[in-house]
Amino acid sequence: MLITGGTACEVSSMRGFTLIELIVVAAIVAVASILGMRYYYTYVESYRFQNAISEFKSAVNLARARSMSGIVSSAGSLGDTSTVIPVKRISYSDATSVILTTGAPHKLTKDMLPAYLTLMGFYPADETQFTVVNLFPWYINGPQCKVKDVLGQDALAVDAGVPIASYVNTDLNQSAYAFVNYSVNIRGVESIDGGGYAKAYEAGPTMDFQYRNDALAVTFTTSDPGSTPKEEGAILFRRGVTMGEKTYSVSFTLLKSRSPESKVSFSILPAGAAR
């Protein structure tokens, strides 16, 4: 049977793709996939970076707000503990440390450490025991102190950061109080739950900010003369103001990235939100 011209055209139009055409299509799909995956990972990286910065700013602003309220959280209950702890006795511990016996349960726990205090109104109940003023460390009033250990509901081991005489072991008058300072504790860790680059959570008077040090570089300096960049440390607040009215300069750098948006710096002023 003869094949008509119309049938021949129909058969010709049904032929398949050539090998070269298939290779070209596969190459286009491969290039598109590579570019798409690169864009996706860049987007995810940028999102995690911005989220880390937001976590830190939120921690700073919340710590400032908490320090104004005069209350801290303990045992998962917000606002159940006063930031003012009465102290009835001071005892020598080592060259710069003392044991404080509190006049009421303080509710601080080991899980809340590091915690920081300001000691105010520390005078001996019987000042005649100290005939020379320097025999009692009056100068512990005011400076920042660090809680070294929680020894019970009525005792704290505190590093005063200044010399303490070995004979300091006395009851205090009723004006002695330890004021709990809210802090943002900055520290690098190897991993973050959920694959993020940073997280922050509240633990008593501390906002614990953790960042993945294989993904981010976080450094901060203070307005103190000669301050050098630190990767870990604490930013302290009392009654809404940074301790010592310091200004903190903080930098976030996204590692393994050449994007101009991979480094962000901002300031934490003595009063006001981080900006």
C-alpha positions as CSV (number, residue, x, y, z in Angstrom):
1,M,0.0,0.0,0.0
2,L,1.3,3.4,-0.9
3,I,1.8,5.9,1.9
4,T,0.1,9.2,1.1
5,G,1.9,12.5,1.6
6,G,-0.4,13.4,4.6
7,T,0.5,10.2,6.4
8,A,4.2,10.7,5.8
9,C,4.0,14.1,7.5
10,E,2.2,12.6,10.4
11,V,4.8,9.9,10.9
12,S,7.6,12.5,10.7
13,S,6.0,14.8,13.4
14,M,5.9,11.9,15.9
15,R,9.7,11.4,16.1
16,G,11.4,11.6,19.6
17,F,14.0,13.9,21.1
18,T,17.6,13.5,19.9
19,L,20.4,12.7,22.4
20,I,21.8,16.2,22.1
21,E,18.4,17.7,23.0
22,L,18.1,15.5,26.1
23,I,21.6,16.4,27.2
24,V,20.8,20.2,26.8
25,V,17.6,19.9,28.8
26,A,19.4,17.9,31.6
27,A,22.1,20.5,31.7
28,I,19.6,23.3,32.1
29,V,17.7,21.4,34.9
30,A,21.0,20.8,36.7
31,V,22.1,24.4,36.5
32,A,18.7,25.6,37.7
33,S,18.8,23.1,40.6
34,I,22.3,24.2,41.7
35,L,21.3,27.9,41.6
36,G,18.1,27.2,43.4
37,M,19.8,25.2,46.1
38,R,22.4,27.9,46.5
39,Y,19.8,30.6,46.9
40,Y,17.9,28.4,49.4
41,Y,20.9,27.9,51.6
42,T,21.9,31.5,51.4
43,Y,18.3,32.5,52.4
44,V,18.3,30.0,55.3
45,E,21.7,31.2,56.5
46,S,20.6,34.9,56.4
47,Y,17.4,34.0,58.2
48,R,19.2,32.3,61.0
49,F,21.7,35.1,61.3
50,Q,19.0,37.8,61.6
51,N,17.1,35.5,64.0
52,A,20.2,35.3,66.2
53,I,20.5,39.1,66.3
54,S,16.8,39.4,67.2
55,E,17.2,36.8,70.0
56,F,20.0,38.8,71.5
57,K,18.3,42.2,71.3
58,S,15.1,40.6,72.8
59,A,17.2,39.2,75.7
60,V,18.9,42.6,76.3
61,N,15.6,44.5,76.3
62,L,13.8,41.9,78.5
63,A,16.7,41.9,81.0
64,R,16.5,45.7,81.2
65,A,12.7,45.6,81.7
66,R,13.0,42.9,84.3
67,S,15.6,44.9,86.2
68,M,13.1,47.8,86.4
69,S,10.3,45.6,87.9
70,G,12.2,44.7,91.1
71,I,11.3,41.0,90.8
72,V,13.0,37.9,89.3
73,S,11.7,34.4,88.4
74,S,12.5,31.2,90.1
75,A,11.2,27.6,89.8
76,G,9.5,28.5,86.6
77,S,7.3,31.2,88.2
78,L,7.7,34.7,87.0
79,G,7.7,37.5,89.5
80,D,7.8,35.5,92.7
81,T,11.1,36.7,94.1
82,S,12.2,40.2,95.1
83,T,15.5,41.6,93.7
84,V,16.2,42.9,97.2
85,I,17.6,40.4,99.6
86,P,18.2,41.3,103.3
87,V,21.5,40.2,104.7
88,K,22.1,39.7,108.4
89,R,25.7,38.4,108.5
90,I,29.0,38.5,106.6
91,S,31.8,36.0,107.0
92,Y,35.3,35.8,105.5
93,S,35.7,33.0,102.9
94,D,39.0,33.8,101.0
95,A,41.1,36.8,99.9
96,T,38.2,38.4,97.9
97,S,35.2,36.3,98.9
98,V,32.6,36.3,101.6
99,I,29.7,34.2,102.8
100,L,26.5,36.1,103.2
101,T,23.8,34.9,105.5
102,T,20.4,36.3,104.3
103,G,17.6,37.4,106.5
104,A,15.0,35.7,104.3
105,P,15.0,32.9,101.7
106,H,16.6,34.2,98.6
107,K,15.3,31.5,96.1
108,L,18.4,31.7,94.0
109,T,19.6,28.3,92.7
110,K,22.7,26.8,91.3
111,D,21.0,26.7,87.9
112,M,20.7,30.4,87.9
113,L,24.4,31.0,88.1
114,P,26.2,33.1,87.1
115,A,24.3,35.7,89.1
116,Y,25.4,39.2,90.1
117,L,24.7,41.4,93.2
118,T,25.2,44.9,94.4
119,L,25.8,45.1,98.2
120,M,24.4,48.2,99.9
121,G,24.2,49.4,103.5
122,F,26.8,46.9,104.7
123,Y,27.8,48.1,108.2
124,P,28.5,46.0,111.3
125,A,25.7,45.7,113.9
126,D,28.2,46.6,116.6
127,E,30.6,49.1,115.1
128,T,32.7,49.2,118.3
129,Q,34.2,45.8,117.2
130,F,36.0,47.8,114.5
131,T,37.8,50.6,116.1
132,V,39.7,51.4,112.9
133,V,37.4,52.1,109.9
134,N,39.6,50.1,107.5
135,L,39.2,46.9,109.7
136,F,35.7,46.5,108.2
137,P,35.4,46.4,104.4
138,W,33.0,49.4,104.0
139,Y,34.2,49.6,100.3
140,I,32.2,46.5,99.3
141,N,29.2,48.7,99.1
142,G,28.4,49.6,95.5
143,P,30.7,47.5,93.3
144,Q,29.4,44.6,91.3
145,C,29.8,41.2,93.0
146,K,29.5,37.7,91.5
147,V,27.7,34.8,93.2
148,K,30.1,31.9,93.3
149,D,27.9,29.4,94.9
150,V,24.4,28.9,96.4
151,L,25.0,27.3,99.8
152,G,21.3,27.0,100.8
153,Q,18.2,29.1,100.9
154,D,19.8,31.5,103.4
155,A,23.5,31.5,102.4
156,L,25.5,32.7,99.4
157,A,29.2,32.5,98.5
158,V,30.0,35.9,96.9
159,D,33.2,37.1,95.1
160,A,33.3,40.8,96.1
161,G,36.2,41.5,93.8
162,V,38.1,43.5,96.4
163,P,40.4,42.5,99.3
164,I,38.6,41.0,102.3
165,A,40.3,40.8,105.8
166,S,40.4,37.4,107.3
167,Y,38.9,38.7,110.6
168,V,35.7,39.9,108.9
169,N,33.0,37.8,110.6
170,T,30.2,39.8,112.1
171,D,26.5,40.5,112.2
172,L,25.2,43.4,110.1
173,N,22.8,46.1,110.9
174,Q,19.3,46.2,109.4
175,S,20.3,48.4,106.5
176,A,22.3,45.6,104.8
177,Y,20.8,44.4,101.5
178,A,22.0,42.5,98.4
179,F,20.4,43.8,95.2
180,V,20.1,41.2,92.4
181,N,21.3,42.6,89.1
182,Y,19.7,41.3,85.9
183,S,22.3,40.1,83.4
184,V,22.6,38.9,79.8
185,N,25.1,36.1,79.9
186,I,26.8,35.7,76.5
187,R,28.6,32.4,75.7
188,G,29.5,30.4,72.7
189,V,28.4,26.7,72.3
190,E,29.0,24.0,69.8
191,S,25.4,23.4,68.8
192,I,21.9,24.8,69.2
193,D,18.7,22.7,69.5
194,G,16.7,22.9,66.3
195,G,19.7,23.8,64.1
196,G,19.5,27.6,64.8
197,Y,22.5,29.9,65.2
198,A,21.5,31.2,68.7
199,K,18.9,31.1,71.4
200,A,18.2,32.9,74.7
201,Y,16.2,31.9,77.7
202,E,15.5,33.3,81.1
203,A,17.0,31.6,84.2
204,G,16.2,33.6,87.3
205,P,18.0,36.9,87.1
206,T,19.9,35.9,84.0
207,M,19.1,35.9,80.3
208,D,21.4,33.2,79.0
209,F,22.3,34.0,75.4
210,Q,24.0,31.1,73.6
211,Y,25.4,31.3,70.0
212,R,27.0,28.7,67.8
213,N,30.7,29.7,67.6
214,D,31.2,27.7,64.4
215,A,28.6,29.8,62.6
216,L,28.8,33.2,64.4
217,A,31.5,35.4,65.9
218,V,30.0,37.6,68.7
219,T,32.2,40.2,70.4
220,F,31.5,43.1,72.6
221,T,33.4,46.0,74.2
222,T,32.4,48.5,76.9
223,S,32.9,52.2,77.2
224,D,35.6,51.6,79.9
225,P,39.0,53.0,78.8
226,G,41.1,50.2,77.3
227,S,38.3,47.8,76.9
228,T,39.2,44.9,74.6
229,P,36.7,42.8,72.6
230,K,35.3,39.8,74.5
231,E,33.5,36.7,73.1
232,E,31.9,35.8,76.4
233,G,30.8,37.7,79.5
234,A,27.8,39.4,81.0
235,I,26.0,42.7,80.5
236,L,24.5,43.9,83.8
237,F,21.4,45.9,84.5
238,R,20.0,47.5,87.6
239,R,16.8,49.5,87.7
240,G,16.7,49.8,83.9
241,V,20.2,51.1,83.5
242,T,23.5,49.3,82.7
243,M,25.7,48.9,85.7
244,G,28.1,51.8,85.9
245,E,26.2,53.4,83.1
246,K,28.4,51.7,80.5
247,T,27.7,51.6,76.8
248,Y,28.3,48.3,75.1
249,S,29.3,47.9,71.5
250,V,28.3,44.5,70.1
251,S,29.2,42.9,66.8
252,F,27.7,39.9,65.1
253,T,29.7,38.3,62.2
254,L,28.3,35.5,60.1
255,L,31.3,33.2,59.4
256,K,32.0,31.6,56.0
257,S,30.1,34.4,54.2
258,R,31.4,37.2,52.1
259,S,28.1,39.1,51.9
260,P,28.2,42.7,53.0
261,E,25.2,41.9,55.2
262,S,27.3,39.3,57.1
263,K,28.4,41.7,59.8
264,V,26.1,43.8,62.0
265,S,27.2,46.2,64.9
266,F,25.0,48.1,67.3
267,S,25.1,49.7,70.7
268,I,23.5,49.1,74.1
269,L,23.2,52.5,75.7
270,P,23.0,53.0,79.5
271,A,19.2,53.6,79.1
272,G,17.0,52.7,76.2
273,A,16.6,49.8,73.9
274,A,19.4,48.1,72.0
275,R,19.9,49.7,68.6
